[in-house]
Structures are given as C-alpha cells and as structure tokens.
Amino acid sequence: MNKQDLLNGGYKHICTQNSKSKMELWAKFIGCRDTIVYLYYIPETDIALEQTRKTISYTQLDMLAQMRDKLQSDFVRLDIEFDKENIWH
C-alpha cells in the first residue's frame, strides 16, 4: 500500500516522526463502533508497513491521552530520560 492507497482508503495523516526516515502514522475509523485502525508509512519508499497495522478503540485512545496529560507534569518535574529520536509531531 502506498500513500495514494492510504488516501483512497480513507486514512488520515496523524503525525510524523523526527527520525531520519520521517516515518508517518496514519489512521482511520473502520466503521465498527468506535474502532480505529492505524499503521506506519515510510515516505522514502512510499510503502505502508502492513505488519504494523493495529486497532484501538476511540475510548481507549482517549483514556491513554488522559493518562499522558495527568502524568505530563511528573514527566517534566522528574526529568525522565526519553529517546529524542522517537518524537512525533
């Protein structure tokens, strides 16, 4: 699957990794309740990595966002080390 296939399939670009490969995250609702399917795409080769395809419910995604928000001040305060090559924007 290439970028045009993702667009034709209803996927939306979500974010891009700051790594050398500039890997992208793409996602869409699949029509089964609140289920989202997402996968990674490599622009350099114009190939979506089918083996990375995963599903998550919107409610679970919302729960994880709330967890991130509530832990953010601890993350900054504790100066927790993280992989700076694995930032998504």
N, CA, C and O atoms as CSV, one atom per row, in Angstrom:
chain,resi,resn,atom,element,x,y,z
A,1,MET,N,N,0.845,-1.159,0.000
A,1,MET,CA,C,0.000,0.000,0.000
A,1,MET,C,C,0.902,1.238,0.000
A,1,MET,O,O,1.839,1.339,0.792
A,2,ASN,N,N,0.604,2.166,-0.894
A,2,ASN,CA,C,1.385,3.397,-0.955
A,2,ASN,C,C,0.542,4.556,-0.397
A,2,ASN,O,O,-0.566,4.341,0.092
A,3,LYS,N,N,1.072,5.779,-0.474
A,3,LYS,CA,C,0.389,6.938,0.092
A,3,LYS,C,C,-0.964,7.166,-0.568
A,3,LYS,O,O,-1.943,7.465,0.116
A,4,GLN,N,N,-1.030,7.028,-1.881
A,4,GLN,CA,C,-2.305,7.226,-2.574
A,4,GLN,C,C,-3.329,6.185,-2.131
A,4,GLN,O,O,-4.510,6.503,-1.991
A,5,ASP,N,N,-2.894,4.947,-1.909
A,5,ASP,CA,C,-3.792,3.904,-1.403
A,5,ASP,C,C,-4.330,4.274,-0.028
A,5,ASP,O,O,-5.508,4.062,0.261
A,6,LEU,N,N,-3.455,4.835,0.831
A,6,LEU,CA,C,-3.894,5.270,2.160
A,6,LEU,C,C,-4.971,6.347,2.033
A,6,LEU,O,O,-6.013,6.268,2.684
A,7,LEU,N,N,-4.719,7.342,1.201
A,7,LEU,CA,C,-5.689,8.417,0.996
A,7,LEU,C,C,-6.998,7.877,0.423
A,7,LEU,O,O,-8.081,8.232,0.889
A,8,ASN,N,N,-6.893,7.026,-0.581
A,8,ASN,CA,C,-8.086,6.439,-1.196
A,8,ASN,C,C,-8.854,5.562,-0.206
A,8,ASN,O,O,-10.075,5.439,-0.301
A,9,GLY,N,N,-8.148,4.961,0.734
A,9,GLY,CA,C,-8.763,4.089,1.730
A,9,GLY,C,C,-9.335,4.838,2.919
A,9,GLY,O,O,-9.839,4.219,3.856
A,10,GLY,N,N,-9.264,6.165,2.894
A,10,GLY,CA,C,-9.860,6.949,3.965
A,10,GLY,C,C,-8.950,7.220,5.150
A,10,GLY,O,O,-9.400,7.761,6.160
A,11,TYR,N,N,-7.686,6.857,5.048
A,11,TYR,CA,C,-6.742,7.118,6.131
A,11,TYR,C,C,-6.403,8.602,6.189
A,11,TYR,O,O,-6.440,9.298,5.174
A,12,LYS,N,N,-6.073,9.075,7.383
A,12,LYS,CA,C,-5.634,10.457,7.585
A,12,LYS,C,C,-4.236,10.442,8.187
A,12,LYS,O,O,-3.915,9.608,9.034
A,13,HIS,N,N,-3.410,11.382,7.732
A,13,HIS,CA,C,-2.073,11.534,8.309
A,13,HIS,C,C,-2.246,12.077,9.719
A,13,HIS,O,O,-2.953,13.063,9.926
A,14,ILE,N,N,-1.600,11.433,10.690
A,14,ILE,CA,C,-1.730,11.846,12.083
A,14,ILE,C,C,-0.507,12.632,12.544
A,14,ILE,O,O,-0.643,13.726,13.091
A,15,CYS,N,N,0.683,12.080,12.328
A,15,CYS,CA,C,1.909,12.761,12.755
A,15,CYS,C,C,3.113,12.119,12.064
A,15,CYS,O,O,3.013,11.061,11.444
A,16,THR,N,N,4.256,12.802,12.194
A,16,THR,CA,C,5.499,12.356,11.567
A,16,THR,C,C,6.585,12.275,12.626
A,16,THR,O,O,6.698,13.150,13.484
A,17,GLN,N,N,7.377,11.225,12.559
A,17,GLN,CA,C,8.480,11.035,13.496
A,17,GLN,C,C,9.653,11.920,13.096
A,17,GLN,O,O,9.865,12.165,11.908
A,18,ASN,N,N,10.415,12.399,14.071
A,18,ASN,CA,C,11.549,13.273,13.771
A,18,ASN,C,C,12.811,12.491,13.418
A,18,ASN,O,O,13.898,13.068,13.383
A,19,SER,N,N,12.692,11.212,13.162
A,19,SER,CA,C,13.844,10.377,12.828
A,19,SER,C,C,14.306,10.635,11.394
A,19,SER,O,O,13.664,11.373,10.647
A,20,LYS,N,N,15.408,10.028,11.028
A,20,LYS,CA,C,15.955,10.173,9.674
A,20,LYS,C,C,14.953,9.715,8.612
A,20,LYS,O,O,14.849,10.328,7.550
A,21,SER,N,N,14.221,8.644,8.895
A,21,SER,CA,C,13.282,8.102,7.910
A,21,SER,C,C,11.984,8.908,7.793
A,21,SER,O,O,11.245,8.750,6.821
A,22,LYS,N,N,11.700,9.776,8.784
A,22,LYS,CA,C,10.472,10.581,8.780
A,22,LYS,C,C,9.219,9.701,8.684
A,22,LYS,O,O,8.265,10.036,7.983
A,23,MET,N,N,9.240,8.567,9.402
A,23,MET,CA,C,8.102,7.654,9.409
A,23,MET,C,C,6.833,8.410,9.822
A,23,MET,O,O,6.879,9.300,10.672
A,24,GLU,N,N,5.708,8.047,9.213
A,24,GLU,CA,C,4.440,8.703,9.482
A,24,GLU,C,C,3.442,7.720,10.083
A,24,GLU,O,O,3.494,6.518,9.821
A,25,LEU,N,N,2.538,8.253,10.890
A,25,LEU,CA,C,1.438,7.478,11.443
A,25,LEU,C,C,0.167,7.892,10.707
A,25,LEU,O,O,-0.132,9.081,10.591
A,26,TRP,N,N,-0.576,6.906,10.211
A,26,TRP,CA,C,-1.837,7.138,9.506
A,26,TRP,C,C,-2.930,6.339,10.202
A,26,TRP,O,O,-2.668,5.247,10.707
A,27,ALA,N,N,-4.163,6.870,10.237
A,27,ALA,CA,C,-5.255,6.185,10.930
A,27,ALA,C,C,-6.604,6.511,10.301
A,27,ALA,O,O,-6.755,7.486,9.565
A,28,LYS,N,N,-7.583,5.655,10.619
A,28,LYS,CA,C,-8.964,5.907,10.179
A,28,LYS,C,C,-9.917,5.092,11.048
A,28,LYS,O,O,-9.533,4.078,11.630
A,29,PHE,N,N,-11.170,5.555,11.125
A,29,PHE,CA,C,-12.220,4.767,11.747
A,29,PHE,C,C,-12.596,3.668,10.768
A,29,PHE,O,O,-12.606,3.891,9.558
A,30,ILE,N,N,-12.908,2.472,11.287
A,30,ILE,CA,C,-13.198,1.366,10.367
A,30,ILE,C,C,-14.686,1.056,10.249
A,30,ILE,O,O,-15.058,0.152,9.500
A,31,GLY,N,N,-15.541,1.770,10.958
A,31,GLY,CA,C,-16.975,1.565,10.806
A,31,GLY,C,C,-17.564,0.552,11.764
A,31,GLY,O,O,-18.761,0.272,11.702
A,32,CYS,N,N,-16.766,0.006,12.636
A,32,CYS,CA,C,-17.257,-0.933,13.642
A,32,CYS,C,C,-17.206,-0.225,14.987
A,32,CYS,O,O,-16.163,-0.197,15.640
A,33,ARG,N,N,-18.332,0.345,15.400
A,33,ARG,CA,C,-18.416,1.139,16.632
A,33,ARG,C,C,-17.367,2.240,16.619
A,33,ARG,O,O,-17.334,3.056,15.698
A,34,ASP,N,N,-16.515,2.269,17.628
A,34,ASP,CA,C,-15.537,3.366,17.722
A,34,ASP,C,C,-14.122,2.881,17.431
A,34,ASP,O,O,-13.158,3.422,17.973
A,35,THR,N,N,-13.991,1.868,16.582
A,35,THR,CA,C,-12.690,1.242,16.328
A,35,THR,C,C,-11.878,2.017,15.298
A,35,THR,O,O,-12.379,2.405,14.243
A,36,ILE,N,N,-10.615,2.227,15.635
A,36,ILE,CA,C,-9.661,2.921,14.772
A,36,ILE,C,C,-8.588,1.925,14.355
A,36,ILE,O,O,-8.106,1.142,15.174
A,37,VAL,N,N,-8.220,1.955,13.093
A,37,VAL,CA,C,-7.082,1.164,12.620
A,37,VAL,C,C,-5.971,2.157,12.285
A,37,VAL,O,O,-6.216,3.219,11.713
A,38,TYR,N,N,-4.737,1.783,12.657
A,38,TYR,CA,C,-3.613,2.664,12.357
A,38,TYR,C,C,-2.415,1.849,11.914
A,38,TYR,O,O,-2.280,0.674,12.255
A,39,LEU,N,N,-1.547,2.494,11.147
A,39,LEU,CA,C,-0.327,1.856,10.675
A,39,LEU,C,C,0.713,2.908,10.358
A,39,LEU,O,O,0.425,4.105,10.330
A,40,TYR,N,N,1.927,2.441,10.119
A,40,TYR,CA,C,3.043,3.344,9.831
A,40,TYR,C,C,3.363,3.324,8.337
A,40,TYR,O,O,3.213,2.301,7.670
A,41,TYR,N,N,3.803,4.462,7.832
A,41,TYR,CA,C,4.104,4.652,6.413
A,41,TYR,C,C,5.493,5.280,6.304
A,41,TYR,O,O,5.823,6.204,7.048
A,42,ILE,N,N,6.306,4.772,5.373
A,42,ILE,CA,C,7.648,5.294,5.135
A,42,ILE,C,C,7.641,6.098,3.836
A,42,ILE,O,O,7.574,5.511,2.756
A,43,PRO,N,N,7.708,7.432,3.917
A,43,PRO,CA,C,7.664,8.259,2.706
A,43,PRO,C,C,8.826,7.998,1.754
A,43,PRO,O,O,8.668,8.073,0.536
A,44,GLU,N,N,9.976,7.695,2.306
A,44,GLU,CA,C,11.184,7.470,1.500
A,44,GLU,C,C,10.975,6.358,0.470
A,44,GLU,O,O,11.490,6.436,-0.646
A,45,THR,N,N,10.218,5.326,0.846
A,45,THR,CA,C,9.975,4.196,-0.051
A,45,THR,C,C,8.536,4.157,-0.572
A,45,THR,O,O,8.200,3.313,-1.402
A,46,ASP,N,N,7.676,5.079,-0.081
A,46,ASP,CA,C,6.258,5.126,-0.439
A,46,ASP,C,C,5.570,3.794,-0.159
A,46,ASP,O,O,4.825,3.277,-0.991
A,47,ILE,N,N,5.833,3.247,1.030
A,47,ILE,CA,C,5.242,1.963,1.410
A,47,ILE,C,C,4.674,2.054,2.822
A,47,ILE,O,O,5.349,2.508,3.746
A,48,ALA,N,N,3.426,1.618,2.978
A,48,ALA,CA,C,2.825,1.469,4.305
A,48,ALA,C,C,3.261,0.115,4.855
A,48,ALA,O,O,3.229,-0.893,4.150
A,49,LEU,N,N,3.662,0.105,6.103
A,49,LEU,CA,C,4.126,-1.133,6.735
A,49,LEU,C,C,2.923,-1.910,7.260
A,49,LEU,O,O,2.478,-1.701,8.389
A,50,GLU,N,N,2.407,-2.806,6.430
A,50,GLU,CA,C,1.204,-3.575,6.767
A,50,GLU,C,C,1.360,-4.355,8.076
A,50,GLU,O,O,0.388,-4.534,8.810
A,51,GLN,N,N,2.575,-4.817,8.367
A,51,GLN,CA,C,2.789,-5.606,9.580
A,51,GLN,C,C,2.633,-4.766,10.845
A,51,GLN,O,O,2.567,-5.318,11.944
A,52,THR,N,N,2.574,-3.434,10.707
A,52,THR,CA,C,2.399,-2.569,11.875
A,52,THR,C,C,0.927,-2.243,12.125
A,52,THR,O,O,0.606,-1.547,13.089
A,53,ARG,N,N,0.039,-2.733,11.276
A,53,ARG,CA,C,-1.397,-2.423,11.404
A,53,ARG,C,C,-1.919,-2.906,12.756
A,53,ARG,O,O,-1.750,-4.064,13.137
A,54,LYS,N,N,-2.567,-1.965,13.474
A,54,LYS,CA,C,-3.149,-2.283,14.778
A,54,LYS,C,C,-4.499,-1.589,14.881
A,54,LYS,O,O,-4.799,-0.666,14.123
A,55,THR,N,N,-5.303,-2.046,15.824
A,55,THR,CA,C,-6.584,-1.394,16.078
A,55,THR,C,C,-6.650,-0.971,17.544
A,55,THR,O,O,-6.018,-1.565,18.418
A,56,ILE,N,N,-7.434,0.070,17.776
A,56,ILE,CA,C,-7.653,0.583,19.122
A,56,ILE,C,C,-9.021,1.239,19.119
A,56,ILE,O,O,-9.446,1.783,18.099
A,57,SER,N,N,-9.710,1.194,20.241
A,57,SER,CA,C,-10.994,1.893,20.299
A,57,SER,C,C,-10.737,3.355,20.610
A,57,SER,O,O,-9.734,3.708,21.231
A,58,TYR,N,N,-11.654,4.195,20.171
A,58,TYR,CA,C,-11.521,5.627,20.429
A,58,TYR,C,C,-11.541,5.878,21.937
A,58,TYR,O,O,-10.815,6.744,22.425
A,59,THR,N,N,-12.360,5.135,22.680
A,59,THR,CA,C,-12.432,5.334,24.126
A,59,THR,C,C,-11.117,4.947,24.800
A,59,THR,O,O,-10.705,5.599,25.760
A,60,GLN,N,N,-10.452,3.897,24.316
A,60,GLN,CA,C,-9.147,3.530,24.878
A,60,GLN,C,C,-8.107,4.598,24.531
A,60,GLN,O,O,-7.271,4.953,25.362
A,61,LEU,N,N,-8.165,5.100,23.314
A,61,LEU,CA,C,-7.255,6.170,22.892
A,61,LEU,C,C,-7.448,7.412,23.760
A,61,LEU,O,O,-6.477,8.059,24.151
A,62,ASP,N,N,-8.694,7.737,24.055
A,62,ASP,CA,C,-8.990,8.871,24.915
A,62,ASP,C,C,-8.446,8.644,26.328
A,62,ASP,O,O,-7.911,9.565,26.946
A,63,MET,N,N,-8.583,7.419,26.834
A,63,MET,CA,C,-8.059,7.088,28.158
A,63,MET,C,C,-6.544,7.289,28.194
A,63,MET,O,O,-6.020,7.850,29.156
A,64,LEU,N,N,-5.838,6.837,27.159
A,64,LEU,CA,C,-4.384,6.992,27.105
A,64,LEU,C,C,-3.989,8.464,27.030
A,64,LEU,O,O,-2.989,8.864,27.626
A,65,ALA,N,N,-4.759,9.272,26.307
A,65,ALA,CA,C,-4.483,10.708,26.228
A,65,ALA,C,C,-4.651,11.356,27.605
A,65,ALA,O,O,-3.871,12.231,27.982
A,66,GLN,N,N,-5.668,10.924,28.348
A,66,GLN,CA,C,-5.870,11.460,29.696
A,66,GLN,C,C,-4.719,11.061,30.618
A,66,GLN,O,O,-4.264,11.861,31.435
A,67,MET,N,N,-4.251,9.816,30.481
A,67,MET,CA,C,-3.121,9.370,31.283
A,67,MET,C,C,-1.890,10.210,30.964
A,67,MET,O,O,-1.182,10.636,31.876
A,68,ARG,N,N,-1.626,10.454,29.681
A,68,ARG,CA,C,-0.499,11.298,29.281
A,68,ARG,C,C,-0.614,12.683,29.892
A,68,ARG,O,O,0.355,13.213,30.435
A,69,ASP,N,N,-1.790,13.262,29.804
A,69,ASP,CA,C,-1.994,14.620,30.321
A,69,ASP,C,C,-1.768,14.694,31.828
A,69,ASP,O,O,-1.163,15.647,32.320
A,70,LYS,N,N,-2.249,13.697,32.560
A,70,LYS,CA,C,-2.114,13.716,34.016
A,70,LYS,C,C,-0.685,13.431,34.470
A,70,LYS,O,O,-0.289,13.867,35.551
A,71,LEU,N,N,0.088,12.716,33.675
A,71,LEU,CA,C,1.471,12.394,34.036
A,71,LEU,C,C,2.479,13.400,33.484
A,71,LEU,O,O,3.660,13.340,33.827
A,72,GLN,N,N,2.033,14.310,32.644
A,72,GLN,CA,C,2.951,15.234,31.975
A,72,GLN,C,C,3.766,16.066,32.955
A,72,GLN,O,O,4.967,16.244,32.752
A,73,SER,N,N,3.149,16.575,34.005
A,73,SER,CA,C,3.912,17.399,34.955
A,73,SER,C,C,4.968,16.561,35.677
A,73,SER,O,O,6.065,17.054,35.941
A,74,ASP,N,N,4.657,15.299,36.002
A,74,ASP,CA,C,5.660,14.418,36.616
A,74,ASP,C,C,6.804,14.136,35.650
A,74,ASP,O,O,7.967,14.088,36.048
A,75,PHE,N,N,6.467,13.951,34.387
A,75,PHE,CA,C,7.469,13.675,33.365
A,75,PHE,C,C,8.492,14.812,33.296
A,75,PHE,O,O,9.699,14.579,33.216
A,76,VAL,N,N,7.984,16.040,33.328
A,76,VAL,CA,C,8.860,17.216,33.271
A,76,VAL,C,C,9.593,17.396,34.604
A,76,VAL,O,O,10.804,17.619,34.625
A,77,ARG,N,N,8.865,17.299,35.701
A,77,ARG,CA,C,9.446,17.523,37.028
A,77,ARG,C,C,10.547,16.522,37.341
A,77,ARG,O,O,11.572,16.883,37.920
A,78,LEU,N,N,10.342,15.275,36.965
A,78,LEU,CA,C,11.320,14.221,37.250
A,78,LEU,C,C,12.413,14.136,36.195
A,78,LEU,O,O,13.347,13.345,36.325
A,79,ASP,N,N,12.299,14.946,35.155
A,79,ASP,CA,C,13.281,14.966,34.066
A,79,ASP,C,C,13.572,13.548,33.567
A,79,ASP,O,O,14.723,13.113,33.510
A,80,ILE,N,N,12.512,12.852,33.213
A,80,ILE,CA,C,12.616,11.461,32.774
A,80,ILE,C,C,13.291,11.390,31.413
A,80,ILE,O,O,12.916,12.102,30.481
A,81,GLU,N,N,14.291,10.523,31.312
A,81,GLU,CA,C,15.028,10.365,30.062
A,81,GLU,C,C,14.136,9.685,29.023
A,81,GLU,O,O,13.361,8.788,29.356
A,82,PHE,N,N,14.246,10.110,27.777
A,82,PHE,CA,C,13.476,9.510,26.692
A,82,PHE,C,C,14.286,9.551,25.416
A,82,PHE,O,O,15.281,10.269,25.313
A,83,ASP,N,N,13.850,8.775,24.452
A,83,ASP,CA,C,14.526,8.676,23.157
A,83,ASP,C,C,14.161,9.888,22.305
A,83,ASP,O,O,13.053,9.955,21.772
A,84,LYS,N,N,15.065,10.834,22.172
A,84,LYS,CA,C,14.791,12.065,21.435
A,84,LYS,C,C,14.658,11.841,19.926
A,84,LYS,O,O,14.203,12.727,19.203
A,85,GLU,N,N,15.056,10.656,19.454
A,85,GLU,CA,C,14.888,10.299,18.035
A,85,GLU,C,C,13.517,9.679,17.782
A,85,GLU,O,O,13.212,9.276,16.659
A,86,ASN,N,N,12.696,9.602,18.817
A,86,ASN,CA,C,11.403,8.954,18.683
A,86,ASN,C,C,10.286,9.917,19.086
A,86,ASN,O,O,9.362,9.544,19.808
A,87,ILE,N,N,10.384,11.153,18.612
A,87,ILE,CA,C,9.382,12.170,18.901
A,87,ILE,C,C,8.488,12.314,17.670
A,87,ILE,O,O,8.958,12.341,16.533
A,88,TRP,N,N,7.196,12.404,17.935
A,88,TRP,CA,C,6.226,12.540,16.848
A,88,TRP,C,C,5.618,13.931,16.881
A,88,TRP,O,O,5.298,14.449,17.950
A,89,HIS,N,N,5.462,14.528,15.726
A,89,HIS,CA,C,4.835,15.851,15.633
A,89,HIS,C,C,4.030,15.954,14.377
A,89,HIS,O,O,3.424,16.994,14.116
